[in-house]
Amino acid sequence: MPASRPTAQPAERPVNSGLSMRDLLASCAAADAVSRPPRAPEPEPAGRQQRHREAA
């Protein structure tokens, strides 16, 4: 009868890439920001639009 092997592999140790968690999160936030289209400008309140027209 052959010797039984353990089915679970030992977990590999993570490699230290030299990045801090702060740098990793910042790079993810930057990638998210540049991958989205720019937001449309928010409409100005009616009172402010009138003042701009009067000043012109």
GIMOBEL-V997629 format. One record per run of one state. SS is the DSSP state (alpha for helix, beta for strand, coil for the rest). FROM is the first residue (numbers start at 0). LEN is the number of residues. If there is no record, write none. Layout:
BEGIN
SS;FROM;LEN, SS;FROM;LEN
END
This chain:
BEGIN
coil;0;20, alpha;20;15, coil;35;10, alpha;45;10, coil;55;1
END
